[in-house]
Amino acid sequence: MKLTDVKESCTEKEIQNQPALWGKIYDQLLAEKSKLVLFLDEANTQKGLNVILTGAGSSAFIGLSVFGSFKRNLNWNTSAVATTDIVTHPTSYLCSEVPVLLVSFARSGNSPESVAAVKIAEQICSKMYHLIITCDLDGDLARYQTIFPKYVLALPEESNDKGLAMTGSYSGMLLAGLLVSRIYMIEAQAKQVERLIQYGNALIDQWKMFGQLAEMNFERAVFLGSGPLFGTATESQLKLQELTDGTIICKHDSFLGFRHGPKAVVNQKTLIFLLFSNRENAIQYEKDLIDSLNDGQKPLYSVGLSEHHIDDIKLDQLIVLSNDESQLDEDFLPVCFILPAQMLGFFKSVQLGLNPDVPSRSGAINRVVKGVIIYPYIKQ
């Protein structure tokens, strides 16, 4: 399949429209501030409140990027737990004595585990609050009836991707989660979002370059990111792998974690994509990892993405987003740093003769997971 054959691809449009979507989401959160504050204030009256960020697949990875922001900005005990883990082992994360704010991320909310996790949590917890961040107001999760307080934050309609791969839905819900964690000071986030949109457009402007990168003959890809960018590395490996129907085998890790064994996957058919922090203490460790790569089995190609230029690193390519000294809050970097994997996945899908909107030849992977049986929860 040629690129000219996919001019009407939903995935292509949904990738390119993300920066504009981010601006709409900020305006929406700004308009809903008073209602969100009332809801969160009520939840915060519960002593020892435990916040759990949850979702399935890509939606679960959002929690990996935003839980630190919740901890720092709201001073709440926060963890990221996938719905798939809650459904199978709920008492590892929930107990009747501890009140919970369950923050559920879901593109459609129709995945079997989405509502199942909520129902099981309600069977265990005596006091709960539900914050549902979704792209589909008519989805099963948004329409779920509960006796507990519930707030549905339904993002703009265009966030509800039509393609199989989550693109705008992922970055949109991620930004919404970050803004919820800053809802009490959301007006002060305007410049952050403006800069985020600028970076997103700068990456989209390099659309053809990512197409050329996808033409390289790699069979494996590794994405590395630390702190809030670990979630981005996790989502990046899934995005490239699912858009290529598993033809490209992908892994993810933190910069330091990669040195403890996973580095063995690197060979001459491996593309390594490094997502750099903008915190100096983290960059020191990230630069050391690059030195260790150059000492061992060399990859086919190494690419880095950084907000600012980094001195004294040996990579095949470094993508730099800014030439001035201003700096985006690190928590916001994951929102735009996911774009390269989305673009790589799109172009590699086309190169392999797949339809990026429906890349699974066998139908094994679907936009909404099918075939999952939810069994009754039995207290033990």
C-alpha positions in Angstrom: 0.0 0.0 0.0 1.2 3.5 -0.9 0.7 6.7 1.1 -1.4 8.0 -1.8 -3.8 5.1 -1.1 -4.6 6.2 2.5 -5.4 9.9 1.9 -8.7 9.4 3.8 -7.1 7.6 6.7 -8.7 8.5 10.0 -5.5 7.7 11.9 -3.5 10.3 9.8 -6.0 13.0 10.5 -6.3 12.1 14.2 -2.6 12.3 14.7 -2.3 15.7 13.0 -5.3 17.2 14.8 -4.0 16.7 18.3 -2.4 20.1 19.0 -5.7 21.8 18.1 -7.6 19.3 20.3 -5.3 20.1 23.3 -6.4 23.7 23.2 -10.1 22.7 23.2 -9.5 20.4 26.2 -7.8 23.2 28.2 -10.7 25.5 27.4 -13.2 22.8 28.5 -11.4 22.2 31.8 -11.2 25.9 32.5 -15.0 26.2 32.0 -15.7 23.2 34.2 -13.3 24.3 37.0 -16.0 25.2 39.6 -17.9 21.9 39.2 -14.7 19.8 39.3 -13.5 21.7 42.4 -16.7 21.0 44.2 -16.5 17.3 43.4 -12.8 17.0 44.4 -13.4 19.0 47.6 -16.1 16.6 48.6 -13.9 13.6 47.9 -11.1 15.2 49.9 -13.3 15.3 53.0 -12.7 11.6 53.3 -9.8 10.9 55.7 -7.0 8.8 54.2 -8.4 9.1 50.6 -6.7 6.8 48.2 -6.6 7.9 44.5 -6.4 5.1 41.9 -5.8 6.0 38.2 -7.1 3.2 36.1 -7.9 2.1 32.5 -7.1 -0.8 30.2 -4.3 -0.9 27.6 -3.3 2.6 26.4 -5.8 4.1 28.9 -3.9 2.4 31.7 -0.6 3.9 30.6 -2.0 7.4 31.1 -1.9 6.7 34.8 1.8 5.9 34.6 2.5 9.5 33.4 0.1 11.4 35.6 0.2 9.8 39.1 3.2 11.9 40.1 1.4 15.1 39.2 -1.6 14.0 41.3 0.7 13.3 44.3 2.6 16.6 44.0 -0.2 19.0 43.2 -3.1 17.5 45.3 -1.0 15.9 48.0 -3.0 12.7 47.7 -1.9 9.1 47.9 -2.1 8.1 44.3 -1.3 5.0 42.3 -1.8 3.8 38.7 -3.5 0.4 38.5 -4.9 -1.1 35.3 -8.5 -2.2 35.3 -7.2 -5.6 34.1 -5.4 -5.9 37.4 -8.3 -4.7 39.5 -10.6 -7.3 37.8 -8.4 -10.2 38.6 -6.8 -9.2 41.9 -8.9 -6.4 43.4 -8.0 -6.9 47.1 -4.4 -6.2 46.2 -5.4 -2.6 45.6 -8.7 -2.1 47.4 -10.1 -2.6 50.9 -13.3 -1.7 52.6 -11.8 0.6 55.2 -10.0 3.0 52.8 -12.1 5.5 50.8 -11.2 5.6 47.1 -11.4 8.2 44.3 -11.3 6.0 41.2 -10.2 8.0 38.2 -11.1 6.0 35.1 -9.7 6.8 31.7 -11.5 5.2 28.7 -11.8 6.1 25.1 -15.2 4.5 24.6 -15.8 3.0 28.0 -17.1 -0.1 26.3 -14.2 -2.5 27.1 -15.4 -5.3 29.3 -13.0 -4.4 32.1 -14.0 -0.8 32.3 -17.4 -1.2 34.0 -16.3 -4.5 35.6 -13.5 -2.8 37.6 -16.0 -0.1 38.8 -18.5 -2.7 39.9 -15.9 -4.8 41.7 -14.5 -1.8 43.4 -18.0 -0.9 44.7 -18.4 -4.4 46.1 -15.2 -4.0 48.2 -15.1 -0.3 49.1 -17.6 1.2 51.6 -16.9 4.7 50.3 -16.1 5.7 46.7 -16.0 8.6 44.3 -15.9 8.1 40.5 -14.2 10.5 38.2 -14.6 9.2 34.6 -12.5 10.8 31.9 -13.8 9.6 28.6 -14.1 10.4 24.9 -17.6 8.9 24.6 -20.4 10.4 26.6 -22.7 7.6 25.4 -20.2 4.8 26.3 -21.1 2.1 28.9 -18.7 3.6 31.5 -20.1 7.2 31.2 -23.7 5.8 31.5 -22.9 3.5 34.5 -25.4 4.0 37.3 -24.0 4.2 40.8 -25.0 5.1 44.3 -21.7 6.8 44.8 -20.8 10.4 43.8 -19.8 10.5 40.1 -18.4 13.1 37.7 -18.1 12.4 34.0 -15.6 14.5 32.1 -16.5 13.9 28.5 -13.9 15.3 26.1 -14.6 16.9 22.7 -16.2 14.6 20.1 -13.1 14.6 17.9 -11.0 13.0 20.7 -13.0 9.8 20.1 -10.6 8.3 17.5 -12.2 6.3 14.7 -9.0 4.4 14.0 -8.0 1.3 16.0 -4.9 2.9 17.6 -5.5 5.5 20.3 -3.9 8.8 19.3 -5.9 11.9 20.1 -7.9 10.0 22.7 -4.6 9.1 24.4 -3.0 12.5 24.4 -6.3 14.2 25.1 -7.1 12.1 28.2 -3.5 12.5 29.4 -3.7 16.3 29.2 -7.1 16.2 30.9 -5.7 14.2 33.7 -2.8 16.6 34.2 -5.2 19.5 34.2 -7.4 17.9 36.8 -4.4 17.5 39.0 -3.9 21.3 38.6 -7.5 22.3 38.6 -7.1 24.6 41.5 -4.5 26.6 39.6 -5.7 25.9 36.0 -5.6 29.5 34.9 -1.8 29.5 35.5 -1.5 26.6 33.1 -2.4 28.6 30.0 1.2 29.3 29.0 2.1 25.6 29.6 -0.6 24.5 27.2 0.3 27.1 24.7 3.9 25.9 24.7 2.7 22.3 24.5 0.7 23.1 21.4 3.7 24.8 19.9 5.8 21.6 20.5 3.1 19.4 19.0 2.9 21.5 15.9 6.7 21.5 15.6 6.6 17.7 15.6 3.8 17.4 13.1 5.7 19.8 10.8 8.4 17.0 10.6 5.8 14.6 9.2 7.9 13.7 6.2 11.0 13.1 8.3 9.2 10.5 10.3 8.1 8.9 7.1 11.7 8.6 6.0 12.6 7.2 9.4 9.9 4.5 9.0 11.5 3.5 5.7 14.6 2.2 7.6 14.9 -1.5 7.7 14.4 -2.1 11.4 12.7 -5.2 12.8 12.8 -4.2 16.5 12.2 -0.9 18.3 13.0 0.1 21.8 11.5 3.2 23.5 13.1 4.5 26.7 11.7 7.1 29.0 11.9 7.8 32.8 9.7 9.5 35.3 6.5 10.7 33.6 8.0 9.7 30.3 8.0 6.0 31.3 4.3 5.9 30.5 5.1 7.5 27.1 7.7 4.8 26.4 5.1 2.2 27.3 2.5 3.6 25.1 5.0 4.2 22.3 6.0 0.6 22.1 2.4 -0.5 21.9 1.5 2.1 19.3 4.2 1.0 16.8 3.6 -2.7 17.5 -0.1 -2.6 17.0 0.0 -0.4 14.0 2.4 -2.8 12.3 0.3 -5.8 13.4 3.2 -7.2 15.4 5.6 -7.2 12.5 7.9 -4.8 14.4 8.6 -6.2 17.9 8.8 -3.4 20.4 10.0 -3.0 24.0 10.1 -0.2 26.5 12.0 0.6 29.7 13.4 3.4 31.8 16.9 4.6 31.0 18.4 3.0 34.1 16.2 -0.1 33.9 17.3 -0.9 30.4 20.8 -1.6 31.6 19.7 -4.4 33.9 19.2 -7.1 31.2 16.7 -5.7 28.6 19.6 -4.2 26.7 20.3 -7.7 25.3 17.5 -7.1 22.7 19.7 -4.6 20.8 21.0 -5.8 17.5 21.7 -4.4 14.1 18.0 -4.4 13.2 17.0 -2.4 16.2 15.7 1.2 16.2 16.2 2.9 19.6 14.1 5.9 20.5 15.1 7.9 23.5 12.7 10.3 25.3 14.8 12.8 27.2 13.7 14.4 30.4 14.2 18.2 30.8 15.5 17.7 34.4 19.2 18.0 34.6 19.6 15.3 37.3 17.7 12.8 35.1 19.6 13.8 31.9 22.9 12.8 33.6 21.7 9.2 33.8 20.2 9.3 30.3 23.5 10.4 28.8 25.3 7.6 30.6 22.9 5.1 29.0 23.9 6.4 25.6 27.5 5.9 26.4 26.8 2.3 27.4 24.9 1.7 24.1 28.0 2.8 22.1 30.1 0.4 24.1 28.0 -2.6 23.3 26.1 -4.0 20.4 25.2 -1.0 18.3 21.6 -0.5 17.1 20.7 0.1 13.5 19.8 3.7 14.3 19.3 5.8 17.5 17.0 8.8 17.8 16.5 11.2 20.7 13.7 13.6 21.4 14.5 16.5 23.7 13.0 19.9 24.6 16.4 21.5 24.4 19.8 20.7 22.8 21.9 18.3 24.9 25.7 18.6 24.7 28.1 15.7 24.3 25.8 12.9 23.2 26.4 10.4 20.4 23.2 9.7 18.6 22.4 9.3 15.0 19.7 12.0 15.3 18.4 14.3 18.0 15.1 16.1 17.5 15.1 19.4 19.5 11.8 21.2 20.1 13.0 24.6 21.5 15.9 27.0 20.9 15.1 29.3 23.8 15.6 28.9 27.5 12.0 28.6 28.5 11.0 25.2 29.8 7.8 23.2 29.8 6.9 21.5 33.1 8.2 18.0 32.7 4.7 16.6 33.5 3.4 18.0 30.2 6.2 16.5 28.0 4.4 13.1 27.7 1.5 14.7 25.9 3.6 15.8 22.9 6.3 13.2 23.2 3.9 10.4 22.1 3.6 11.9 18.6 6.8 10.4 17.2 5.7 6.8 17.9 2.2 7.5 16.4 3.8 8.9 13.2 6.3 6.1 13.0 3.5 3.6 13.5 1.4 5.2 10.8 4.1 5.3 8.2 5.4 1.8 9.0 1.9 0.4 8.7 1.6 1.9 5.2 5.0 0.7 4.2 4.0 -2.9 5.2 0.9 -2.7 3.1 -1.5 -2.4 6.1 -4.5 -0.2 6.6 -3.5 2.1 9.6 -7.1 2.4 10.6 -7.5 -1.4 10.8 -4.0 -2.8 10.8 -4.8 -6.3 12.2 -4.9 -8.7 9.3 -6.4 -11.5 11.4 -8.9 -9.3 13.3 -7.2 -10.4 16.6 -6.9 -6.8 17.7 -10.0 -4.6 17.7 -10.8 -1.0 18.5 -12.8 -2.3 21.5 -11.5 -5.5 23.1 -13.7 -8.5 22.3 -14.2 -11.9 23.9 -13.3 -11.1 27.5 -15.6 -12.9 29.9 -16.2 -11.1 33.2 -16.8 -13.6 36.0 -18.7 -12.7 39.2 -16.5 -11.4 42.0 -16.5 -13.7 45.0 -15.2 -12.4 48.3 -12.7 -14.6 49.9 
